[in-house]
């Protein structure tokens, strides 16, 4: 049976350009490559879940706007179903992204405040039948928090994707079983120190916590153990855009497929890191899908 999961959070329209270097003030530079596709943490995680062979559904808010079909059509091509649980005014959240060719690093500008500011009125609940995992990325909490509560009540593992700490993050953390955060995640009083961050997450009731650190080892802590998992070396990093999101999607696939098992967490992390390594050798967030 194909593993299924729900991914609750942000869907964006990403305009991505590969450049030799970032422009200086009042300077124009020519793009070496260019792509337009869907983005956002939950959306990209769902794409990776589909790449692993799963059946993902993105639960999100989208506006009634002429640009929105660009988002939903791209996700459909990637094997991601979309459940529009709410709507907002204006165009879809649009991200302008520049990727530097020499390093693969990216610079992102996006008005994502619309996804954290509140005021959404969710309309249609996403069904949980056959779902093996739920991932939330902290955006659209009016949608994700009720979904997380329903999932946990049904015994479905809930995974948090948190790139940074925001004012509403603690409420989302407390609604999840497993937290996967980046090394930019620095709650008040922790200074971003890994041990302090892991302790902070445990204090909010998280059963298993994971910190991704780019090319550095992935750190983890459960009630029974803690440690570090090395990530595969990548000979040539072309683009890091979406790498963290793909890690979350691959980890969600392992949990949805095999069930949650904290003793297996290092193996699940190693699998997810290997999926990310595949994505780093090409420009954009779609070429690696094959």
C-alpha positions in Angstrom: 0.0 0.0 0.0 1.3 3.4 -1.0 2.2 5.6 2.0 0.1 8.8 2.4 0.7 11.9 4.3 -0.7 15.4 4.7 1.5 18.5 4.5 0.0 21.6 6.1 1.4 25.0 5.5 2.7 27.4 2.9 2.4 27.2 -0.9 4.2 29.9 -2.9 4.9 30.9 -6.4 8.7 30.8 -6.7 10.6 32.8 -9.3 14.2 31.4 -9.2 17.2 32.8 -11.1 20.7 31.4 -11.2 23.3 34.2 -11.2 27.1 34.4 -11.1 26.8 36.8 -8.2 24.2 38.9 -6.4 23.8 42.4 -7.9 25.1 45.5 -6.3 22.8 48.5 -5.6 21.4 49.9 -8.9 23.0 47.1 -10.9 21.4 44.6 -13.3 22.8 41.1 -13.8 21.8 38.5 -16.4 20.4 35.2 -15.1 22.2 32.1 -16.3 19.0 29.9 -15.7 15.5 30.7 -14.7 12.5 28.7 -13.4 9.0 29.3 -12.2 7.4 26.7 -9.9 5.5 26.1 -6.6 7.5 26.5 -3.4 7.1 26.8 0.3 8.3 24.4 3.1 5.2 22.2 3.2 4.8 22.2 -0.6 8.5 21.2 -1.3 8.3 18.6 1.5 5.3 17.1 -0.3 7.2 17.0 -3.6 10.0 15.0 -1.9 7.4 12.7 -0.4 6.0 12.0 -3.8 9.6 11.5 -5.2 10.1 8.8 -2.6 7.0 7.0 -3.9 4.4 8.3 -1.5 1.0 9.9 -2.0 1.0 13.4 -0.5 -1.7 16.0 -0.1 -0.8 19.7 0.6 -3.3 21.3 2.9 -2.9 25.1 2.4 -4.6 28.4 1.8 -4.6 29.9 -1.7 -6.2 33.0 -3.2 -8.7 33.2 -6.1 -6.2 34.8 -8.5 -5.0 34.2 -12.0 -1.5 33.2 -10.8 -2.8 30.5 -8.5 -3.2 27.8 -11.2 0.6 28.1 -11.8 1.1 26.8 -8.3 -1.4 24.0 -8.3 -0.5 22.8 -11.8 3.2 22.5 -10.9 2.3 20.5 -7.8 0.1 18.2 -9.8 3.0 17.5 -12.2 5.0 16.5 -9.1 2.4 14.1 -7.9 1.0 16.4 -5.1 -2.7 16.8 -4.5 -3.9 20.1 -3.1 -6.6 20.6 -0.5 -7.5 24.3 -0.3 -8.5 24.6 3.3 -8.8 28.4 3.3 -8.3 31.5 1.1 -6.8 34.9 1.4 -7.0 38.0 -0.8 -4.5 39.2 -3.5 -2.0 37.1 -5.5 -0.4 34.0 -4.1 2.6 34.5 -1.9 5.4 35.0 -4.4 9.1 34.5 -3.6 11.9 36.1 -5.6 15.0 33.9 -5.3 18.6 34.3 -6.6 20.9 31.3 -6.4 24.7 32.0 -6.7 26.3 29.5 -9.1 29.7 29.2 -7.3 28.3 28.3 -3.9 24.7 27.2 -4.5 23.6 29.6 -1.8 20.3 31.4 -2.2 18.9 34.8 -1.4 15.1 34.9 -0.9 12.6 37.8 -0.7 9.0 36.8 0.1 6.0 38.5 1.8 5.3 35.5 3.9 3.7 37.6 6.7 0.3 36.9 5.1 0.7 33.3 6.2 1.4 34.1 9.8 -0.7 37.1 10.5 -3.9 35.4 11.4 -7.4 36.1 10.2 -8.0 33.1 8.0 -11.2 31.2 8.2 -10.7 27.5 7.4 -13.5 26.1 5.4 -13.1 22.4 4.6 -11.2 19.9 6.9 -8.8 17.5 5.2 -9.7 13.9 5.7 -7.3 11.7 7.7 -8.3 8.3 6.3 -5.3 6.2 5.3 -2.8 9.0 6.4 0.4 7.7 8.0 1.9 11.1 9.0 1.1 14.8 9.1 3.8 17.5 8.6 3.2 21.2 9.5 5.5 24.0 8.7 4.2 26.7 11.1 2.5 28.8 8.4 -1.3 29.2 8.3 -1.7 28.0 12.0 -5.5 28.4 11.7 -5.3 25.5 9.3 -2.4 23.4 10.7 -3.1 23.5 14.4 -6.6 22.0 14.2 -5.3 19.4 11.8 -2.4 18.5 14.1 -4.8 18.0 17.0 -7.1 15.8 15.0 -4.1 13.7 13.8 -2.7 13.2 17.3 -6.1 12.2 18.6 -6.2 9.6 15.8 -2.7 8.3 16.7 -1.0 9.8 13.6 2.5 11.1 14.1 2.8 14.9 13.6 6.1 16.3 12.4 7.2 20.0 12.7 9.3 21.7 10.0 10.7 24.9 11.6 13.4 26.9 9.9 13.4 29.7 12.4 11.6 30.6 15.7 8.6 32.9 15.2 6.2 34.4 17.8 3.7 31.7 17.2 6.2 28.8 16.9 5.8 27.5 20.5 2.1 26.8 20.0 2.9 24.8 16.9 5.8 22.9 18.6 3.5 21.9 21.4 1.1 20.4 18.8 3.7 18.0 17.3 5.4 14.8 18.2 8.6 15.2 16.2 10.4 18.5 15.6 12.9 19.0 12.8 14.5 22.4 13.0 17.4 24.1 11.2 20.5 25.5 12.9 18.9 28.9 12.4 16.3 27.9 15.0 17.1 30.0 18.1 14.3 30.3 20.6 14.7 33.0 23.3 17.3 32.1 25.9 19.0 29.4 23.8 21.4 31.5 21.7 20.9 28.8 19.1 23.2 26.4 20.9 22.2 22.9 19.9 22.0 21.4 23.4 19.9 24.4 24.6 17.6 24.1 21.5 17.1 20.4 22.0 16.3 21.0 25.7 13.9 23.8 24.8 12.0 21.5 22.4 11.8 18.7 24.9 10.5 21.2 27.5 7.6 21.9 25.1 6.7 18.2 25.0 8.4 17.1 21.8 9.2 13.4 21.9 11.9 13.5 19.3 13.9 16.5 18.1 16.2 16.9 15.1 18.5 19.7 14.1 19.7 19.9 10.5 23.0 21.8 9.9 23.6 22.0 6.2 26.7 19.9 5.4 27.3 19.2 9.1 26.1 16.1 10.9 22.3 16.0 11.8 21.8 16.1 15.6 18.9 14.3 17.2 17.5 13.6 20.7 14.8 11.2 21.9 13.8 10.2 25.4 16.1 7.1 25.1 19.1 8.4 23.1 20.8 11.2 21.3 23.6 11.5 18.7 24.7 12.8 15.3 24.2 11.4 11.9 26.7 12.3 9.1 25.3 13.5 5.8 26.6 12.2 2.5 29.4 14.3 0.8 28.3 16.1 -2.4 31.1 16.6 -4.9 29.5 19.7 -6.5 26.7 21.7 -4.8 24.8 23.5 -7.5 21.7 24.7 -5.5 20.7 24.4 -1.9 17.2 25.8 -2.5 14.6 23.5 -0.9 17.2 21.1 0.6 15.8 21.4 4.1 12.2 20.9 2.8 13.2 17.8 0.9 14.8 16.4 4.1 11.5 16.9 5.9 9.5 15.2 3.1 11.8 12.2 2.9 11.7 11.8 6.7 7.9 12.0 6.6 7.9 9.3 4.0 9.9 6.9 6.2 7.6 7.6 9.1 4.4 7.2 7.1 5.7 4.0 5.5 7.3 2.3 8.5 5.5 3.9 11.4 7.1 6.1 14.1 10.0 4.4 15.9 12.4 6.6 17.9 14.9 3.7 18.0 15.0 3.8 14.1 15.4 7.6 14.0 19.1 7.6 13.0 18.3 5.4 10.0 15.4 7.6 9.0 17.7 10.6 9.2 20.3 8.9 7.1 17.7 8.1 4.4 16.4 11.7 4.4 20.0 13.1 4.1 20.7 10.8 1.1 17.6 12.1 -0.6 18.7 15.7 0.0 22.2 14.9 -1.5 20.4 13.9 -4.8 18.8 17.3 -5.0 21.9 19.4 -4.5 23.5 18.7 -7.9 21.1 20.6 -10.1 19.6 24.0 -10.4 16.1 24.7 -9.0 13.8 22.4 -7.1 12.5 20.3 -9.9 15.4 19.1 -12.2 16.5 16.4 -9.6 13.1 14.7 -9.7 14.0 13.1 -13.0 
